[in-house]
Amino acid sequence: MLSDAKLHSVSRRTLVCPITSNISPWPTKILIPAGCVVSGTILVDQARMIDRSARDFRYIGRMPDDITLLARELLASFVGIDQLDPS
């Protein structure tokens, strides 16, 4: 989940990126490090908003902060945002 808690306070939607077991390198994929609750790569170019209450949405774990930040930065670059505010 890439969306911020501020969004969750006003909406049932959240921004997510799917994960695939295909680990072939690609500029829009981020390899999930060993030891995480899931394995594979994050498909940043397939980010989408989903309704948490309408989907079988459940928390299964947290990515390391550096992986989440990398995904946010890559997504931001795709939509033309030059720099993310770290706060």
Secondary structure, DSSP 8 states (H G I E B T S, - for coil): --S-HHHHTT-SEEEE--EES-----TTEEE--TTSSS-SEEEGGG-EEEETTTTT--------HHHHHHHHHHHHHHTT-------
